[in-house]
Amino acid sequence: MISTVRKTLPAALAFAAVALAGAPQADAAWNLLNMPEGVTELSKTIYSLHMAVFWWCVAIGVAVFGVMIYALVKFRKSAGAVADTSITHSTRVEIIWTVIPVLILVVMAVPAARGLIKIEDMRNTEMTIKVTGYQWRWQYEYLDEGISFFSVLDREHDKIRQIGSGLDPNSVPNYLLNVDKPLVVPVDTKIRVLLTAQDVIHAWWVPDFGMKKDAVPGYINELWFKVDADKPGTYRGQCAELCGRDHGFMPIVVEVLSKQDYQDWVARQKAAAEPATSDAEEPAQAAAAVAPQPVASAAVTTAANRG
Ligand SMILES: [Cu+2]
C-alpha cells in the first residue's frame, strides 16, 4: 500500500502544480464574493497576497482530498482491501507530513512579511493628514497646509434616519455613507495619516484603500495610502470600532482629485479661511462667516490636548 501512496502522491502534487499555474482570472461577477482589489498600492499588495494564499490553499485542498478520496475508493473493504498496519506510527511519515506544512508556511511568510513591512514603511510620505475620531464625526487636519475641518453625516441622511421621519432612505444615493465635507486628497501621492481620537476608540476604514486602523485617545497611530494615478474618484468607508450610540452614523468619504485639482482645492480652502486684509470690510466678514468655524474648533481642540 505504501508503494501505492508513493505512486499517487507525485500525481497529486503534479495536479496541485497545474492548479497553481493555471489559476484563472476571477470573473467580474465572482469578484462580488471576494475582497475588493482596491485602488491603492497597498490594497493591491494585500489583494495579491490574499489571492496567492487562496490558490495555494486550493491546491493543498485538491491534493489532500484527492489522495483521500482515491484511497477511500481504491482501498475499500468491499473491494477486498486489507488494512496495512505497517504505516501507523511510522516516524518517516510523521516527519514528512510535519516538514511539508512547515515549509509551506515558511514560503507563505515571505510575501506576507514583505507586505507588512511595506504597510509600516512611512518613509518618503509626501503629505500628512491628522484624523481625529469623535462621537460621532471625523476631524481632518492637513498639517502642512493648515487646513482643518469636521466631517459629519450628511444632514439629509441624518433627517431620514430618525425614527418616524417618514422619509424614504432610497430617496438619497449612498444612504448613511455621505458626509457634509469629504476628505480631499490628490492621486499618486503617498499620504501619511495620523490617527487619534478625543473620546473613545474609533477606527478609520476605507475598504478601497486596503487600510483600517484604530483611532485611540492619547495615542497616535499611523497609516499611509497612495491612490493609483488613474483612479481619482469618491471612496467611502465607515468607523470600524464600536464607539457608541451613533457608531453607524459617522461615515468616511474621501474625494481623490488629480494633483492640479487638489492644488486648486487647497487654494480655495486657504482663501476662504484667511480673513481678507487688503479689501474692504464686507468681503472680510463674508470670508469669516464661511470658513473659520473648523479652524476655531481646531484651536480649541489643541488647547484641550495640552490641558
Ligand atoms: Cu466611531
py3Dmol code that shows the C-alpha trace and the ligand (Angstrom):
import py3Dmol

protein = """\
ATOM      1  CA  MET A   1       0.000   0.000   0.000  1.00  0.00           C
ATOM      2  CA  ILE A   2       2.850   2.364   0.773  1.00  0.00           C
ATOM      3  CA  SER A   3       4.020   1.872  -2.786  1.00  0.00           C
ATOM      4  CA  THR A   4       0.578   2.956  -3.999  1.00  0.00           C
ATOM      5  CA  VAL A   5       0.786   6.081  -1.848  1.00  0.00           C
ATOM      6  CA  ARG A   6       4.239   6.683  -3.287  1.00  0.00           C
ATOM      7  CA  LYS A   7       2.790   6.367  -6.763  1.00  0.00           C
ATOM      8  CA  THR A   8      -0.245   8.580  -6.190  1.00  0.00           C
ATOM      9  CA  LEU A   9       1.445  11.333  -4.174  1.00  0.00           C
ATOM     10  CA  PRO A  10       3.569  12.661  -7.059  1.00  0.00           C
ATOM     11  CA  ALA A  11       0.488  12.587  -9.276  1.00  0.00           C
ATOM     12  CA  ALA A  12      -1.438  14.618  -6.692  1.00  0.00           C
ATOM     13  CA  LEU A  13       1.444  17.089  -6.358  1.00  0.00           C
ATOM     14  CA  ALA A  14       1.627  17.440 -10.137  1.00  0.00           C
ATOM     15  CA  PHE A  15      -2.098  18.136 -10.166  1.00  0.00           C
ATOM     16  CA  ALA A  16      -1.602  20.782  -7.484  1.00  0.00           C
ATOM     17  CA  ALA A  17       1.165  22.386  -9.546  1.00  0.00           C
ATOM     18  CA  VAL A  18      -1.125  22.550 -12.562  1.00  0.00           C
ATOM     19  CA  ALA A  19      -3.853  24.113 -10.429  1.00  0.00           C
ATOM     20  CA  LEU A  20      -1.355  26.727  -9.195  1.00  0.00           C
ATOM     21  CA  ALA A  21      -0.021  27.573 -12.640  1.00  0.00           C
ATOM     22  CA  GLY A  22      -3.420  27.793 -14.264  1.00  0.00           C
ATOM     23  CA  ALA A  23      -5.096  29.941 -11.592  1.00  0.00           C
ATOM     24  CA  PRO A  24      -7.872  31.513 -13.673  1.00  0.00           C
ATOM     25  CA  GLN A  25      -8.562  35.229 -13.569  1.00  0.00           C
ATOM     26  CA  ALA A  26     -11.642  35.706 -11.454  1.00  0.00           C
ATOM     27  CA  ASP A  27     -14.691  36.639 -13.475  1.00  0.00           C
ATOM     28  CA  ALA A  28     -16.221  40.060 -12.749  1.00  0.00           C
ATOM     29  CA  ALA A  29     -19.360  38.627 -11.148  1.00  0.00           C
ATOM     30  CA  TRP A  30     -17.288  36.356  -8.951  1.00  0.00           C
ATOM     31  CA  ASN A  31     -15.453  39.400  -7.622  1.00  0.00           C
ATOM     32  CA  LEU A  32     -18.541  40.141  -5.551  1.00  0.00           C
ATOM     33  CA  LEU A  33     -17.624  37.108  -3.442  1.00  0.00           C
ATOM     34  CA  ASN A  34     -14.063  38.253  -2.996  1.00  0.00           C
ATOM     35  CA  MET A  35     -12.385  41.106  -1.160  1.00  0.00           C
ATOM     36  CA  PRO A  36     -12.117  44.301  -3.230  1.00  0.00           C
ATOM     37  CA  GLU A  37      -8.855  44.816  -5.073  1.00  0.00           C
ATOM     38  CA  GLY A  38      -8.930  48.482  -4.164  1.00  0.00           C
ATOM     39  CA  VAL A  39      -7.256  51.468  -5.741  1.00  0.00           C
ATOM     40  CA  THR A  40      -4.024  51.920  -3.792  1.00  0.00           C
ATOM     41  CA  GLU A  41      -0.557  50.443  -3.884  1.00  0.00           C
ATOM     42  CA  LEU A  42      -1.118  48.725  -0.520  1.00  0.00           C
ATOM     43  CA  SER A  43      -4.610  47.428  -1.306  1.00  0.00           C
ATOM     44  CA  LYS A  44      -3.177  45.731  -4.393  1.00  0.00           C
ATOM     45  CA  THR A  45      -0.293  44.239  -2.433  1.00  0.00           C
ATOM     46  CA  ILE A  46      -2.755  42.871   0.101  1.00  0.00           C
ATOM     47  CA  TYR A  47      -5.080  41.601  -2.614  1.00  0.00           C
ATOM     48  CA  SER A  48      -2.348  39.743  -4.495  1.00  0.00           C
ATOM     49  CA  LEU A  49      -1.110  38.153  -1.256  1.00  0.00           C
ATOM     50  CA  HIS A  50      -4.673  37.117  -0.469  1.00  0.00           C
ATOM     51  CA  MET A  51      -5.110  35.586  -3.936  1.00  0.00           C
ATOM     52  CA  ALA A  52      -1.749  33.792  -3.857  1.00  0.00           C
ATOM     53  CA  VAL A  53      -2.516  32.208  -0.487  1.00  0.00           C
ATOM     54  CA  PHE A  54      -6.029  31.390  -1.677  1.00  0.00           C
ATOM     55  CA  TRP A  55      -4.726  29.439  -4.690  1.00  0.00           C
ATOM     56  CA  TRP A  56      -2.144  27.660  -2.550  1.00  0.00           C
ATOM     57  CA  CYS A  57      -4.962  26.592  -0.253  1.00  0.00           C
ATOM     58  CA  VAL A  58      -6.990  25.413  -3.245  1.00  0.00           C
ATOM     59  CA  ALA A  59      -4.032  23.338  -4.443  1.00  0.00           C
ATOM     60  CA  ILE A  60      -3.460  21.863  -0.975  1.00  0.00           C
ATOM     61  CA  GLY A  61      -7.170  21.093  -0.625  1.00  0.00           C
ATOM     62  CA  VAL A  62      -7.290  19.404  -4.023  1.00  0.00           C
ATOM     63  CA  ALA A  63      -4.151  17.359  -3.263  1.00  0.00           C
ATOM     64  CA  VAL A  64      -5.267  16.255   0.219  1.00  0.00           C
ATOM     65  CA  PHE A  65      -8.855  15.448  -0.711  1.00  0.00           C
ATOM     66  CA  GLY A  66      -7.715  13.891  -3.991  1.00  0.00           C
ATOM     67  CA  VAL A  67      -5.452  11.421  -2.210  1.00  0.00           C
ATOM     68  CA  MET A  68      -8.082  10.809   0.457  1.00  0.00           C
ATOM     69  CA  ILE A  69     -10.955  10.142  -1.929  1.00  0.00           C
ATOM     70  CA  TYR A  70      -8.733   7.990  -4.156  1.00  0.00           C
ATOM     71  CA  ALA A  71      -7.675   5.899  -1.149  1.00  0.00           C
ATOM     72  CA  LEU A  72     -11.255   5.602   0.124  1.00  0.00           C
ATOM     73  CA  VAL A  73     -12.464   4.264  -3.190  1.00  0.00           C
ATOM     74  CA  LYS A  74      -9.472   2.159  -4.207  1.00  0.00           C
ATOM     75  CA  PHE A  75      -8.893   0.512  -0.840  1.00  0.00           C
ATOM     76  CA  ARG A  76     -12.465  -0.037   0.247  1.00  0.00           C
ATOM     77  CA  LYS A  77     -13.222  -3.195   2.206  1.00  0.00           C
ATOM     78  CA  SER A  78     -15.802  -4.424  -0.326  1.00  0.00           C
ATOM     79  CA  ALA A  79     -13.045  -4.494  -2.966  1.00  0.00           C
ATOM     80  CA  GLY A  80     -11.087  -6.854  -0.751  1.00  0.00           C
ATOM     81  CA  ALA A  81      -8.597  -4.391   0.712  1.00  0.00           C
ATOM     82  CA  VAL A  82      -6.797  -5.415   3.908  1.00  0.00           C
ATOM     83  CA  ALA A  83      -5.613  -2.793   6.391  1.00  0.00           C
ATOM     84  CA  ASP A  84      -1.885  -2.091   6.165  1.00  0.00           C
ATOM     85  CA  THR A  85      -0.801  -1.633   9.787  1.00  0.00           C
ATOM     86  CA  SER A  86       2.858  -1.033   8.973  1.00  0.00           C
ATOM     87  CA  ILE A  87       2.161   2.630   8.132  1.00  0.00           C
ATOM     88  CA  THR A  88       0.774   3.515  11.581  1.00  0.00           C
ATOM     89  CA  HIS A  89       3.244   5.219  13.953  1.00  0.00           C
ATOM     90  CA  SER A  90       5.705   5.490  11.111  1.00  0.00           C
ATOM     91  CA  THR A  91       8.336   8.049  12.068  1.00  0.00           C
ATOM     92  CA  ARG A  92       9.150   8.696   8.437  1.00  0.00           C
ATOM     93  CA  VAL A  93       5.563   9.555   7.516  1.00  0.00           C
ATOM     94  CA  GLU A  94       5.201  11.702  10.653  1.00  0.00           C
ATOM     95  CA  ILE A  95       8.304  13.683   9.715  1.00  0.00           C
ATOM     96  CA  ILE A  96       7.151  14.132   6.112  1.00  0.00           C
ATOM     97  CA  TRP A  97       3.712  15.466   6.999  1.00  0.00           C
ATOM     98  CA  THR A  98       5.217  17.799   9.561  1.00  0.00           C
ATOM     99  CA  VAL A  99       8.013  19.177   7.408  1.00  0.00           C
ATOM    100  CA  ILE A 100       5.893  19.809   4.291  1.00  0.00           C
ATOM    101  CA  PRO A 101       3.318  22.065   6.036  1.00  0.00           C
ATOM    102  CA  VAL A 102       6.120  23.896   7.847  1.00  0.00           C
ATOM    103  CA  LEU A 103       7.837  24.569   4.527  1.00  0.00           C
ATOM    104  CA  ILE A 104       4.557  25.781   3.004  1.00  0.00           C
ATOM    105  CA  LEU A 105       4.049  28.181   5.944  1.00  0.00           C
ATOM    106  CA  VAL A 106       7.610  29.473   5.660  1.00  0.00           C
ATOM    107  CA  VAL A 107       7.139  30.116   1.937  1.00  0.00           C
ATOM    108  CA  MET A 108       3.845  31.938   2.632  1.00  0.00           C
ATOM    109  CA  ALA A 109       5.502  34.015   5.374  1.00  0.00           C
ATOM    110  CA  VAL A 110       7.915  35.638   2.918  1.00  0.00           C
ATOM    111  CA  PRO A 111       5.405  37.676   0.853  1.00  0.00           C
ATOM    112  CA  ALA A 112       3.289  38.236   3.989  1.00  0.00           C
ATOM    113  CA  ALA A 113       6.224  39.766   5.877  1.00  0.00           C
ATOM    114  CA  ARG A 114       7.146  41.826   2.834  1.00  0.00           C
ATOM    115  CA  GLY A 115       3.608  43.209   2.727  1.00  0.00           C
ATOM    116  CA  LEU A 116       3.611  44.022   6.443  1.00  0.00           C
ATOM    117  CA  ILE A 117       6.919  45.853   6.157  1.00  0.00           C
ATOM    118  CA  LYS A 118       5.553  47.854   3.221  1.00  0.00           C
ATOM    119  CA  ILE A 119       2.435  48.763   5.204  1.00  0.00           C
ATOM    120  CA  GLU A 120       4.538  50.098   8.078  1.00  0.00           C
ATOM    121  CA  ASP A 121       7.018  51.927   5.848  1.00  0.00           C
ATOM    122  CA  MET A 122       6.261  55.599   6.454  1.00  0.00           C
ATOM    123  CA  ARG A 123       9.340  56.873   4.643  1.00  0.00           C
ATOM    124  CA  ASN A 124       9.027  59.339   1.766  1.00  0.00           C
ATOM    125  CA  THR A 125       5.452  60.338   2.510  1.00  0.00           C
ATOM    126  CA  GLU A 126       4.540  63.482   0.624  1.00  0.00           C
ATOM    127  CA  MET A 127       1.891  64.924   2.928  1.00  0.00           C
ATOM    128  CA  THR A 128       0.406  64.330   6.370  1.00  0.00           C
ATOM    129  CA  ILE A 129      -3.204  64.465   7.488  1.00  0.00           C
ATOM    130  CA  LYS A 130      -4.219  64.130  11.122  1.00  0.00           C
ATOM    131  CA  VAL A 131      -7.520  62.322  11.566  1.00  0.00           C
ATOM    132  CA  THR A 132      -9.305  62.593  14.899  1.00  0.00           C
ATOM    133  CA  GLY A 133     -12.340  60.495  15.791  1.00  0.00           C
ATOM    134  CA  TYR A 134     -15.138  61.990  17.859  1.00  0.00           C
ATOM    135  CA  GLN A 135     -18.537  60.729  18.936  1.00  0.00           C
ATOM    136  CA  TRP A 136     -19.670  60.870  16.126  1.00  0.00           C
ATOM    137  CA  ARG A 137     -17.692  62.681  13.488  1.00  0.00           C
ATOM    138  CA  TRP A 138     -14.233  62.905  11.992  1.00  0.00           C
ATOM    139  CA  GLN A 139     -11.870  65.828  12.060  1.00  0.00           C
ATOM    140  CA  TYR A 140      -9.325  66.232   9.266  1.00  0.00           C
ATOM    141  CA  GLU A 141      -6.289  68.442   9.770  1.00  0.00           C
ATOM    142  CA  TYR A 142      -3.881  68.996   6.876  1.00  0.00           C
ATOM    143  CA  LEU A 143      -0.749  69.557   8.912  1.00  0.00           C
ATOM    144  CA  ASP A 144       1.299  71.003   6.045  1.00  0.00           C
ATOM    145  CA  GLU A 145      -1.431  73.264   4.711  1.00  0.00           C
ATOM    146  CA  GLY A 146      -3.058  74.428   7.937  1.00  0.00           C
ATOM    147  CA  ILE A 147      -6.474  73.309   6.682  1.00  0.00           C
ATOM    148  CA  SER A 148      -8.822  71.805   9.251  1.00  0.00           C
ATOM    149  CA  PHE A 149     -12.473  70.807   9.245  1.00  0.00           C
ATOM    150  CA  PHE A 150     -15.012  68.377  10.638  1.00  0.00           C
ATOM    151  CA  SER A 151     -16.752  65.786   8.521  1.00  0.00           C
ATOM    152  CA  VAL A 152     -20.247  64.864   9.642  1.00  0.00           C
ATOM    153  CA  LEU A 153     -23.011  62.585   8.357  1.00  0.00           C
ATOM    154  CA  ASP A 154     -24.956  64.305   5.575  1.00  0.00           C
ATOM    155  CA  ARG A 155     -27.784  66.325   7.144  1.00  0.00           C
ATOM    156  CA  GLU A 156     -30.415  64.935   4.787  1.00  0.00           C
ATOM    157  CA  HIS A 157     -29.397  61.356   5.628  1.00  0.00           C
ATOM    158  CA  ASP A 158     -29.473  62.221   9.314  1.00  0.00           C
ATOM    159  CA  LYS A 159     -33.024  63.508   8.940  1.00  0.00           C
ATOM    160  CA  ILE A 160     -34.153  60.359   7.116  1.00  0.00           C
ATOM    161  CA  ARG A 161     -32.697  58.011   9.710  1.00  0.00           C
ATOM    162  CA  GLN A 162     -34.673  59.495  12.615  1.00  0.00           C
ATOM    163  CA  ILE A 163     -37.393  57.184  13.931  1.00  0.00           C
ATOM    164  CA  GLY A 164     -40.743  58.102  12.418  1.00  0.00           C
ATOM    165  CA  SER A 165     -39.212  60.528   9.930  1.00  0.00           C
ATOM    166  CA  GLY A 166     -41.500  59.111   7.268  1.00  0.00           C
ATOM    167  CA  LEU A 167     -38.751  59.768   4.709  1.00  0.00           C
ATOM    168  CA  ASP A 168     -37.564  57.161   2.234  1.00  0.00           C
ATOM    169  CA  PRO A 169     -33.908  56.042   2.573  1.00  0.00           C
ATOM    170  CA  ASN A 170     -33.976  55.143  -1.114  1.00  0.00           C
ATOM    171  CA  SER A 171     -34.558  58.788  -1.984  1.00  0.00           C
ATOM    172  CA  VAL A 172     -30.847  59.585  -1.486  1.00  0.00           C
ATOM    173  CA  PRO A 173     -27.839  57.885  -3.068  1.00  0.00           C
ATOM    174  CA  ASN A 174     -25.335  56.206  -0.728  1.00  0.00           C
ATOM    175  CA  TYR A 175     -27.681  56.321   2.233  1.00  0.00           C
ATOM    176  CA  LEU A 176     -25.734  56.845   5.501  1.00  0.00           C
ATOM    177  CA  LEU A 177     -22.480  56.850   3.535  1.00  0.00           C
ATOM    178  CA  ASN A 178     -22.372  60.538   2.725  1.00  0.00           C
ATOM    179  CA  VAL A 179     -20.854  63.451   4.624  1.00  0.00           C
ATOM    180  CA  ASP A 180     -21.090  67.217   4.518  1.00  0.00           C
ATOM    181  CA  LYS A 181     -17.359  67.746   3.858  1.00  0.00           C
ATOM    182  CA  PRO A 182     -15.307  64.869   2.464  1.00  0.00           C
ATOM    183  CA  LEU A 183     -11.608  64.379   2.987  1.00  0.00           C
ATOM    184  CA  VAL A 184      -9.916  65.651  -0.174  1.00  0.00           C
ATOM    185  CA  VAL A 185      -6.606  64.173  -1.319  1.00  0.00           C
ATOM    186  CA  PRO A 186      -4.529  64.053  -4.518  1.00  0.00           C
ATOM    187  CA  VAL A 187      -3.899  60.915  -6.599  1.00  0.00           C
ATOM    188  CA  ASP A 188      -0.490  59.287  -6.898  1.00  0.00           C
ATOM    189  CA  THR A 189       0.732  60.826  -3.651  1.00  0.00           C
ATOM    190  CA  LYS A 190       1.998  58.915  -0.625  1.00  0.00           C
ATOM    191  CA  ILE A 191      -0.211  60.292   2.123  1.00  0.00           C
ATOM    192  CA  ARG A 192       0.547  59.686   5.774  1.00  0.00           C
ATOM    193  CA  VAL A 193      -2.457  59.617   8.092  1.00  0.00           C
ATOM    194  CA  LEU A 194      -2.000  60.209  11.812  1.00  0.00           C
ATOM    195  CA  LEU A 195      -4.884  58.716  13.732  1.00  0.00           C
ATOM    196  CA  THR A 196      -6.151  59.593  17.169  1.00  0.00           C
ATOM    197  CA  ALA A 197      -9.444  60.150  18.988  1.00  0.00           C
ATOM    198  CA  GLN A 198     -10.788  62.580  21.557  1.00  0.00           C
ATOM    199  CA  ASP A 199     -13.290  60.456  23.470  1.00  0.00           C
ATOM    200  CA  VAL A 200     -13.471  56.712  22.828  1.00  0.00           C
ATOM    201  CA  ILE A 201     -11.763  54.340  20.390  1.00  0.00           C
ATOM    202  CA  HIS A 202     -12.837  54.695  16.780  1.00  0.00           C
ATOM    203  CA  ALA A 203     -11.317  53.148  13.653  1.00  0.00           C
ATOM    204  CA  TRP A 204     -10.764  54.778  10.274  1.00  0.00           C
ATOM    205  CA  TRP A 205     -11.545  52.394   7.467  1.00  0.00           C
ATOM    206  CA  VAL A 206     -11.798  52.857   3.712  1.00  0.00           C
ATOM    207  CA  PRO A 207     -12.010  49.378   2.138  1.00  0.00           C
ATOM    208  CA  ASP A 208     -10.796  50.518  -1.296  1.00  0.00           C
ATOM    209  CA  PHE A 209      -7.597  51.823   0.308  1.00  0.00           C
ATOM    210  CA  GLY A 210      -6.934  48.465   1.992  1.00  0.00           C
ATOM    211  CA  MET A 211      -6.283  50.248   5.271  1.00  0.00           C
ATOM    212  CA  LYS A 212      -8.055  50.206   8.617  1.00  0.00           C
ATOM    213  CA  LYS A 213      -6.576  51.361  11.879  1.00  0.00           C
ATOM    214  CA  ASP A 214      -7.800  52.222  15.357  1.00  0.00           C
ATOM    215  CA  ALA A 215      -8.024  55.837  16.473  1.00  0.00           C
ATOM    216  CA  VAL A 216      -7.232  55.685  20.182  1.00  0.00           C
ATOM    217  CA  PRO A 217      -7.440  58.624  22.613  1.00  0.00           C
ATOM    218  CA  GLY A 218      -3.983  59.574  23.853  1.00  0.00           C
ATOM    219  CA  TYR A 219      -2.197  57.618  21.125  1.00  0.00           C
ATOM    220  CA  ILE A 220      -1.174  58.375  17.577  1.00  0.00           C
ATOM    221  CA  ASN A 221      -1.463  55.528  15.099  1.00  0.00           C
ATOM    222  CA  GLU A 222      -0.274  55.977  11.555  1.00  0.00           C
ATOM    223  CA  LEU A 223      -1.089  54.527   8.178  1.00  0.00           C
ATOM    224  CA  TRP A 224      -0.378  55.519   4.622  1.00  0.00           C
ATOM    225  CA  PHE A 225      -2.070  55.187   1.275  1.00  0.00           C
ATOM    226  CA  LYS A 226      -1.245  56.123  -2.295  1.00  0.00           C
ATOM    227  CA  VAL A 227      -4.138  56.110  -4.745  1.00  0.00           C
ATOM    228  CA  ASP A 228      -3.260  54.970  -8.277  1.00  0.00           C
ATOM    229  CA  ALA A 229      -2.758  57.814 -10.748  1.00  0.00           C
ATOM    230  CA  ASP A 230      -5.638  56.576 -12.916  1.00  0.00           C
ATOM    231  CA  LYS A 231      -8.088  56.147 -10.053  1.00  0.00           C
ATOM    232  CA  PRO A 232      -9.373  59.557  -8.967  1.00  0.00           C
ATOM    233  CA  GLY A 233     -12.906  59.399  -7.604  1.00  0.00           C
ATOM    234  CA  THR A 234     -15.001  59.168  -4.475  1.00  0.00           C
ATOM    235  CA  TYR A 235     -14.297  56.398  -1.993  1.00  0.00           C
ATOM    236  CA  ARG A 236     -16.380  55.602   1.051  1.00  0.00           C
ATOM    237  CA  GLY A 237     -15.759  53.984   4.390  1.00  0.00           C
ATOM    238  CA  GLN A 238     -17.024  53.855   7.926  1.00  0.00           C
ATOM    239  CA  CYS A 239     -15.943  53.890  11.536  1.00  0.00           C
ATOM    240  CA  ALA A 240     -14.951  50.301  12.220  1.00  0.00           C
ATOM    241  CA  GLU A 241     -14.775  50.268  16.004  1.00  0.00           C
ATOM    242  CA  LEU A 242     -17.971  50.175  18.031  1.00  0.00           C
ATOM    243  CA  CYS A 243     -17.831  53.648  19.557  1.00  0.00           C
ATOM    244  CA  GLY A 244     -21.280  54.263  20.980  1.00  0.00           C
ATOM    245  CA  ARG A 245     -24.827  55.076  20.000  1.00  0.00           C
ATOM    246  CA  ASP A 246     -24.107  56.644  16.619  1.00  0.00           C
ATOM    247  CA  HIS A 247     -21.217  54.392  15.630  1.00  0.00           C
ATOM    248  CA  GLY A 248     -23.050  53.517  12.440  1.00  0.00           C
ATOM    249  CA  PHE A 249     -23.574  57.170  11.569  1.00  0.00           C
ATOM    250  CA  MET A 250     -20.060  58.561  11.185  1.00  0.00           C
ATOM    251  CA  PRO A 251     -19.181  57.610   7.608  1.00  0.00           C
ATOM    252  CA  ILE A 252     -15.976  58.475   5.804  1.00  0.00           C
ATOM    253  CA  VAL A 253     -15.893  59.960   2.328  1.00  0.00           C
ATOM    254  CA  VAL A 254     -12.616  60.562   0.525  1.00  0.00           C
ATOM    255  CA  GLU A 255     -12.573  62.581  -2.631  1.00  0.00           C
ATOM    256  CA  VAL A 256      -9.470  61.768  -4.657  1.00  0.00           C
ATOM    257  CA  LEU A 257      -8.617  64.530  -7.121  1.00  0.00           C
ATOM    258  CA  SER A 258      -5.947  64.975  -9.770  1.00  0.00           C
ATOM    259  CA  LYS A 259      -2.897  66.805  -8.430  1.00  0.00           C
ATOM    260  CA  GLN A 260      -3.895  70.049 -10.138  1.00  0.00           C
ATOM    261  CA  ASP A 261      -7.496  69.881  -8.895  1.00  0.00           C
ATOM    262  CA  TYR A 262      -6.186  69.199  -5.409  1.00  0.00           C
ATOM    263  CA  GLN A 263      -3.930  72.269  -5.536  1.00  0.00           C
ATOM    264  CA  ASP A 264      -6.935  74.341  -6.634  1.00  0.00           C
ATOM    265  CA  TRP A 265      -8.981  72.951  -3.765  1.00  0.00           C
ATOM    266  CA  VAL A 266      -6.200  73.819  -1.284  1.00  0.00           C
ATOM    267  CA  ALA A 267      -6.040  77.337  -2.656  1.00  0.00           C
ATOM    268  CA  ARG A 268      -9.811  77.724  -2.292  1.00  0.00           C
ATOM    269  CA  GLN A 269      -9.728  76.457   1.309  1.00  0.00           C
ATOM    270  CA  LYS A 270      -6.938  78.855   2.211  1.00  0.00           C
ATOM    271  CA  ALA A 271      -8.643  81.768   0.513  1.00  0.00           C
ATOM    272  CA  ALA A 272     -11.834  81.036   2.425  1.00  0.00           C
ATOM    273  CA  ALA A 273     -10.016  80.686   5.741  1.00  0.00           C
ATOM    274  CA  GLU A 274      -7.850  83.803   5.550  1.00  0.00           C
ATOM    275  CA  PRO A 275      -9.615  86.999   6.534  1.00  0.00           C
ATOM    276  CA  ALA A 276      -9.153  89.409   3.655  1.00  0.00           C
ATOM    277  CA  THR A 277      -6.841  92.176   4.879  1.00  0.00           C
ATOM    278  CA  SER A 278      -6.406  94.488   1.929  1.00  0.00           C
ATOM    279  CA  ASP A 279     -10.001  94.657   0.802  1.00  0.00           C
ATOM    280  CA  ALA A 280     -12.994  96.368   2.264  1.00  0.00           C
ATOM    281  CA  GLU A 281     -14.686  95.159   5.424  1.00  0.00           C
ATOM    282  CA  GLU A 282     -17.502  93.316   3.708  1.00  0.00           C
ATOM    283  CA  PRO A 283     -15.517  90.531   1.951  1.00  0.00           C
ATOM    284  CA  ALA A 284     -13.566  90.017   5.137  1.00  0.00           C
ATOM    285  CA  GLN A 285     -16.761  89.401   7.050  1.00  0.00           C
ATOM    286  CA  ALA A 286     -18.024  87.118   4.321  1.00  0.00           C
ATOM    287  CA  ALA A 287     -14.849  85.073   4.456  1.00  0.00           C
ATOM    288  CA  ALA A 288     -15.031  84.945   8.234  1.00  0.00           C
ATOM    289  CA  ALA A 289     -18.590  83.722   8.046  1.00  0.00           C
ATOM    290  CA  VAL A 290     -17.736  80.970   5.585  1.00  0.00           C
ATOM    291  CA  ALA A 291     -14.648  79.414   6.966  1.00  0.00           C
ATOM    292  CA  PRO A 292     -13.208  79.955  10.388  1.00  0.00           C
ATOM    293  CA  GLN A 293     -15.533  77.551  12.182  1.00  0.00           C
ATOM    294  CA  PRO A 294     -13.285  74.475  11.736  1.00  0.00           C
ATOM    295  CA  VAL A 295     -10.110  76.464  12.369  1.00  0.00           C
ATOM    296  CA  ALA A 296     -11.517  77.823  15.618  1.00  0.00           C
ATOM    297  CA  SER A 297     -12.575  74.327  16.653  1.00  0.00           C
ATOM    298  CA  ALA A 298      -9.110  73.045  15.832  1.00  0.00           C
ATOM    299  CA  ALA A 299      -7.583  75.681  18.093  1.00  0.00           C
ATOM    300  CA  VAL A 300      -9.890  74.647  20.921  1.00  0.00           C
ATOM    301  CA  THR A 301      -9.012  71.019  20.329  1.00  0.00           C
ATOM    302  CA  THR A 302      -5.311  71.723  20.502  1.00  0.00           C
ATOM    303  CA  ALA A 303      -5.774  73.691  23.695  1.00  0.00           C
ATOM    304  CA  ALA A 304      -7.759  70.827  25.180  1.00  0.00           C
ATOM    305  CA  ASN A 305      -4.988  68.457  24.214  1.00  0.00           C
ATOM    306  CA  ARG A 306      -2.414  70.497  26.060  1.00  0.00           C
ATOM    307  CA  GLY A 307      -4.647  70.699  29.108  1.00  0.00           C
TER     308      GLY A 307
END
"""
ligand_1 = """\
1
CU
Cu -16.528 55.734 15.782
"""
view = py3Dmol.view(width=600, height=400)
view.addModel(protein, "pdb")
view.setStyle({"model": 0}, {"cartoon": {"style": "trace"}})
view.addModel(ligand_1, "xyz")
view.setStyle({"model": 1}, {"stick": {}})
view.zoomTo()
view.show()
